[in-house]
Amino acid sequence: MLRRTLLSLLAGVSVAALACVPAFAQSDETNTLRLMTFGGEAQLKATQDAVTRFNEKYPNVAVEVGIDPVGGGWGDFVSRVLQQYNAGEQYDIYHTATETLQSFAARNMFLPLDDFIAAHDTFDDFDQRLFELTAYKGKSYFIPSTWNNIMVNYNRALFEAAEVPFPTKEWTWEEFANAAQKLTVRDANGNVSQFGYEVPSFFFGLMPWFFSNDTSPITADWTASNMTDPKVKETLEYLYSLIHEYKVSPVPGQEGIENQFFAGQIAMISRGHWIVQNAVSSKLDMDVAVQPAKVNHNTVIGFGAYGISSKTTKAELAEALVLELLSPETQQAEGELGGAVPGRKSAAETAGFLAFPPSAQLYYETLPDTLAVPSPANFQEVDQIVMRYFTAMMAGEVTIDEGIAQADLELKRSFQRIARITQ
């Protein structure tokens, strides 16, 4: 469904309270809260159920839920939220993601939540590393909810048919390329009917290849370009070889890649836990593996987080809704419905969450080997610059040396601009 159509169907949905006899004192406060979340059906269902529980305590508070599928990426999402604020049409609560946090916090768009977090021991169930990643200049403006780390998702049946051993926790770039070649199937004319892998065409999915080579397109402190690092070139050359030398991947940027994976036409893709619900509905014999290593097995992490608008006039009411949105019930539902990985450790240890894929425990096991997706305050520009030149390099429209030089120049200019805003 097109993003515009989905938004028109879901934005402004009012979730009413269930008729029940509560076992606690109800509030008689009358008001309206507006919540913007993101994701698909699993996220929407868990959110609606959380709002229903909230309305058991606050029966006279209408909650308007908008959901954004973020089809155009987080840079586009940032632009839409900025437009909402400029037009005075902002929501009271936003469920957003790592890539946006500095962009929003640097512009004072959300309330600091340190006192709120400290006042509720319920947050002790969350991995503290997630809270560390939400900090901006020593303050927390967002509370983590669910998260994704990019894993190699693979079709077990295709591995078995090609007699390729399942990936181990120690596999390397070289072993990955060998497996991808054996998993690529061609007809008598040499046309590919089954690709071994899909080189990612989105910023978040691409980062593990740089991280596993101990590098990144921007510096570790997210303040400058790192495109001229020789390891960046080495990583780009490796991915280019998968496409053009080994011919195990389509050129990045094609439509319907995930559908091809679910249909058994691609053996491996790099994605997060968000594809589990579609894998289940497709009856795909899928499992997950760690990122192959050049230097290490590091992968990328990104997470959802709730923030309360600095322009809201209903901060305490918004806090009460956020507590329900982060409750154990909501966290367990989001994980078991096949959305992202729950921030609460207890919710990721249930039988329902661990039931699929077979190696579901790897999501939390690999958490120590994750690095946050680079998300500077100018993320929307960084995303566009890196991916524009990456796509051009992988398509052979520019050489890797030319793409690196041009991307480096544009990134330097972007960081100069954002420095004038945030200093």
C-alpha positions in Angstrom: 0.0 0.0 0.0 1.3 3.4 -0.9 2.5 5.5 2.0 -0.1 8.3 1.2 -2.9 5.8 1.1 -1.9 4.1 4.4 -1.6 7.4 6.1 -5.0 8.6 4.9 -6.5 5.4 6.2 -4.8 5.3 9.6 -4.0 8.9 10.6 -6.5 10.3 13.1 -7.9 6.9 14.2 -9.6 7.4 17.6 -9.2 4.4 19.9 -12.1 4.1 22.3 -12.1 2.5 25.7 -13.4 -1.1 26.3 -16.5 -1.4 28.4 -15.3 -2.8 31.6 -15.4 -2.5 35.4 -11.9 -1.3 36.3 -10.1 -2.6 39.5 -8.5 0.9 40.0 -9.6 4.4 40.4 -10.4 6.1 37.0 -9.5 9.6 36.2 -12.3 12.0 35.2 -10.0 14.2 33.2 -11.4 15.1 29.8 -8.9 15.8 27.0 -7.4 14.7 23.7 -3.9 13.3 23.0 -2.4 12.9 19.6 0.1 10.1 19.0 2.2 9.5 15.9 3.8 6.1 15.6 5.4 4.2 12.8 5.6 0.7 11.4 3.1 -1.8 10.1 0.2 -4.0 11.3 2.1 -5.4 14.3 3.0 -1.9 15.6 -0.5 -0.6 15.0 -2.2 -3.5 16.8 0.1 -3.3 19.8 -0.4 0.5 19.9 -4.2 0.2 19.8 -4.3 -2.4 22.5 -2.1 -0.1 24.7 -4.4 2.8 24.1 -7.3 0.6 25.1 -5.6 -0.1 28.4 -4.8 3.5 28.9 -8.5 4.4 28.3 -9.5 2.0 31.1 -7.7 4.5 33.4 -8.6 7.6 31.5 -12.0 6.9 29.9 -12.6 10.5 28.9 -9.3 11.1 27.1 -9.6 10.5 23.3 -6.3 9.3 21.7 -5.9 10.1 18.0 -3.3 7.7 16.5 -1.5 8.4 13.3 0.9 5.8 11.8 3.6 6.5 9.3 5.1 3.5 7.4 8.3 5.5 6.8 8.4 4.3 3.2 10.7 7.1 2.1 13.2 6.6 4.9 13.9 8.5 8.2 15.3 11.5 6.4 11.8 12.0 4.8 10.2 11.4 8.2 12.3 14.2 9.8 11.2 16.6 7.0 7.5 15.7 7.6 7.7 16.3 11.3 9.5 19.6 10.8 6.6 20.6 8.6 4.1 19.6 11.2 5.9 21.8 13.8 6.2 24.7 11.5 2.5 24.5 10.7 1.5 24.2 14.4 0.1 20.7 13.7 2.6 18.6 15.8 1.5 15.6 17.8 1.8 15.4 21.6 3.8 12.2 21.4 6.0 10.8 18.7 7.3 7.3 18.3 10.4 7.8 16.2 13.8 6.2 15.6 17.5 6.5 16.3 18.1 8.2 13.0 16.0 11.2 14.0 16.9 11.8 17.6 19.7 14.3 17.2 17.9 16.1 14.4 14.9 16.7 16.8 16.9 17.2 20.0 19.2 19.8 18.4 16.2 21.9 17.5 14.6 21.7 21.0 11.5 19.9 19.7 11.1 17.5 22.6 11.0 17.7 26.4 13.9 16.3 28.5 12.7 13.1 30.2 15.5 12.4 32.7 13.4 13.1 35.8 10.5 11.0 34.4 12.8 8.1 33.7 14.4 8.3 37.2 10.9 8.3 38.9 9.8 5.0 37.4 11.7 1.8 38.2 9.7 0.0 35.5 12.5 1.1 33.1 15.0 -1.1 34.9 13.8 -4.0 32.7 15.2 -2.2 29.6 18.8 -2.8 28.5 20.6 0.3 29.8 22.7 0.5 26.6 19.5 1.6 24.8 19.2 4.6 27.2 22.8 5.5 26.6 22.1 5.7 22.8 19.2 8.2 23.3 21.3 10.8 25.1 22.0 14.2 23.5 24.4 16.6 25.2 23.9 14.7 28.5 20.1 14.7 28.5 17.5 12.1 27.5 14.8 13.4 25.3 13.5 9.9 24.3 12.7 6.6 25.9 13.7 3.5 23.9 10.9 1.1 23.0 11.8 -1.7 20.6 14.9 -2.1 18.5 16.4 -3.8 15.4 19.8 -5.0 14.6 20.6 -6.0 11.1 21.1 -9.8 10.7 21.6 -11.9 7.7 18.2 -13.5 7.1 18.5 -16.7 5.0 16.3 -19.3 3.4 17.2 -22.6 5.1 15.5 -24.7 2.3 17.7 -23.1 -0.4 20.8 -23.7 1.7 19.9 -27.4 2.0 19.0 -27.7 -1.7 22.4 -26.2 -2.6 24.1 -28.4 0.0 25.6 -25.2 1.6 26.2 -25.5 5.4 24.2 -23.0 7.5 26.1 -20.0 8.6 28.2 -20.2 11.8 28.9 -17.4 14.3 32.5 -17.2 13.0 31.9 -16.9 9.2 33.9 -14.3 7.2 33.4 -12.1 4.2 35.2 -14.7 2.1 33.0 -17.5 3.3 29.9 -15.4 2.7 30.9 -14.7 -0.9 31.5 -18.4 -1.5 28.1 -19.3 -0.1 26.4 -16.6 -2.1 28.0 -18.0 -5.3 26.8 -21.5 -4.6 23.3 -20.2 -3.8 23.0 -18.3 -7.1 21.1 -20.2 -9.8 21.3 -19.5 -13.6 19.4 -20.9 -16.5 21.0 -22.3 -19.7 21.4 -18.7 -21.1 23.1 -17.5 -18.0 20.2 -15.5 -16.7 19.8 -15.5 -12.9 16.7 -17.2 -11.6 17.8 -17.2 -7.9 20.3 -14.7 -6.4 22.5 -15.7 -3.5 22.2 -12.3 -1.8 20.8 -8.8 -2.1 23.3 -5.9 -1.5 21.2 -3.5 0.7 20.0 -0.3 -0.9 19.2 1.5 2.3 21.5 3.3 4.8 20.6 1.2 7.9 21.0 -2.1 6.1 24.3 -1.1 4.5 26.1 -0.1 7.8 27.0 -3.7 9.0 29.3 -4.1 6.0 31.2 -1.0 7.0 31.1 -1.8 10.7 32.4 -5.3 10.2 35.4 -3.8 8.5 35.9 -1.4 11.4 34.9 1.7 9.5 31.9 4.0 8.6 31.1 6.7 6.0 31.2 9.3 8.8 33.4 9.5 11.9 32.6 7.6 15.1 31.5 10.8 16.8 29.2 11.7 13.9 30.8 15.1 13.3 32.6 14.7 10.0 33.0 12.7 6.8 35.1 9.5 6.9 34.7 8.6 3.2 38.4 8.8 2.5 39.2 6.0 5.0 40.8 3.2 2.9 38.6 0.7 4.6 35.5 2.5 3.2 36.9 1.9 -0.3 37.7 -1.7 0.5 34.1 -2.3 1.7 32.6 -0.6 -1.4 34.9 -2.7 -3.6 33.8 -5.9 -1.9 30.1 -5.1 -2.3 30.7 -4.1 -6.0 32.4 -7.5 -6.5 29.3 -9.3 -5.2 27.2 -7.5 -7.9 29.6 -7.4 -10.9 32.3 -10.0 -10.4 30.5 -12.8 -8.6 27.1 -11.7 -9.9 25.3 -13.0 -6.9 23.2 -9.8 -6.2 21.0 -7.6 -8.2 22.0 -3.9 -8.6 20.8 -2.0 -5.6 17.6 0.1 -5.9 15.3 -2.4 -7.5 11.7 -2.7 -6.3 10.2 -5.8 -4.6 13.4 -7.3 -3.3 11.8 -8.5 0.0 9.0 -10.1 -1.9 11.6 -12.0 -4.0 13.2 -13.2 -0.8 9.8 -14.4 0.6 9.1 -16.1 -2.8 12.4 -18.1 -2.6 14.1 -16.1 -5.4 16.9 -14.7 -3.2 18.7 -16.8 -0.6 20.0 -14.1 1.8 19.1 -10.5 2.7 20.2 -8.1 5.4 17.2 -7.0 7.5 16.0 -6.6 11.0 13.4 -8.4 13.1 10.7 -6.4 11.3 10.5 -9.0 8.5 9.5 -11.9 10.8 5.8 -11.3 10.5 6.0 -11.5 6.7 8.2 -14.6 6.8 5.7 -16.3 9.0 2.8 -15.4 6.8 4.8 -16.6 3.7 5.6 -19.9 5.5 9.2 -19.2 4.7 11.8 -21.6 6.3 13.9 -18.6 7.5 16.6 -18.2 10.1 19.1 -15.5 11.0 22.8 -15.4 11.2 25.4 -12.9 12.5 27.1 -10.4 10.2 30.1 -12.0 8.4 33.4 -10.6 9.6 36.3 -8.8 7.8 37.7 -7.4 11.1 34.8 -8.2 13.5 31.2 -9.3 13.5 29.8 -5.9 14.4 26.4 -5.0 13.1 24.2 -1.9 13.4 21.4 -1.2 15.9 18.5 1.2 15.6 15.6 1.5 17.9 12.2 3.1 18.3 11.8 5.7 21.0 9.0 7.8 22.5 9.4 11.5 22.9 7.0 14.2 24.2 6.7 17.3 22.2 8.0 20.5 23.8 4.9 22.2 22.5 2.4 20.0 24.2 0.2 21.4 26.9 -0.6 18.0 28.3 2.8 16.7 29.4 1.7 14.7 32.5 -1.1 13.0 30.5 1.4 12.2 27.7 3.7 10.6 30.3 0.9 8.4 31.4 0.2 7.2 27.9 4.0 6.6 27.3 4.1 4.4 30.4 1.4 2.2 28.9 3.0 2.2 25.4 6.1 0.8 27.1 4.4 -1.6 29.5 5.3 -5.3 29.6 2.0 -6.1 27.8 2.7 -3.8 24.9 6.4 -4.9 24.7 5.5 -8.6 24.6 2.8 -8.1 22.0 5.1 -6.1 19.7 7.8 -8.8 19.9 5.4 -11.8 19.4 3.5 -10.2 16.6 6.7 -10.0 14.6 7.6 -6.4 14.9 10.8 -5.2 16.4 12.8 -6.7 19.2 11.4 -5.7 22.6 13.4 -3.3 24.7 12.4 -5.1 27.8 14.6 -8.2 28.2 11.7 -10.1 29.8 9.6 -9.7 26.7 12.4 -11.1 24.5 12.6 -14.2 26.7 9.1 -15.5 26.2 8.3 -18.7 24.3 6.3 -16.7 21.8 9.2 -14.4 20.8 11.8 -17.3 20.7 9.5 -19.5 18.6 10.6 -18.1 15.3 13.1 -17.8 13.7 14.9 -20.8 15.1 17.9 -18.7 16.1 15.8 -15.9 17.6 18.1 -15.8 20.7 20.8 -14.3 18.4 19.1 -10.9 18.4 19.9 -10.3 22.1 23.1 -12.3 22.0 24.6 -9.9 19.4 23.6 -6.8 21.2 27.1 -6.3 22.6 28.4 -6.3 19.0 26.2 -3.5 17.8 26.9 0.1 17.0 24.3 2.7 16.7 23.3 3.7 13.1 25.2 7.0 12.4 22.6 9.6 13.2 24.0 13.1 13.4 21.7 16.2 13.5 22.0 16.4 9.7 21.0 12.8 9.2 18.6 13.4 6.4 21.4 14.9 4.3 23.9 12.3 5.3 21.5 9.5 4.4 20.7 11.1 1.0 24.4 11.8 0.1 25.7 8.4 1.1 23.0 6.4 -0.6 22.9 8.6 -3.8 26.6 8.0 -4.4 26.5 4.4 -3.2 23.8 3.6 -5.7 25.7 5.3 -8.5 28.9 3.4 -7.6 27.2 0.0 -7.4 25.5 0.7 -10.8 28.8 1.6 -12.4 27.6 5.2 -13.1 30.7 6.6 -11.4 33.9 4.8 -10.3 34.3 4.1 -6.7 37.1 6.6 -6.4 34.9 9.3 -8.0 32.0 8.4 -5.8 34.1 8.6 -2.7 35.6 12.0 -3.6 32.2 13.5 -4.5 30.4 12.1 -1.4 33.2 13.3 0.8 32.9 16.8 -0.5 29.2 17.0 -0.1 29.3 15.5 3.4 31.9 18.1 4.5 29.7 20.9 3.3 26.7 19.3 5.1 28.6 19.1 8.4 29.7 22.7 8.1 26.1 23.8 7.7 24.8 21.8 10.7 27.6 23.0 12.9 26.4 26.6 12.5 22.9 25.5 13.7 23.9 23.3 16.7 26.8 25.3 18.2 
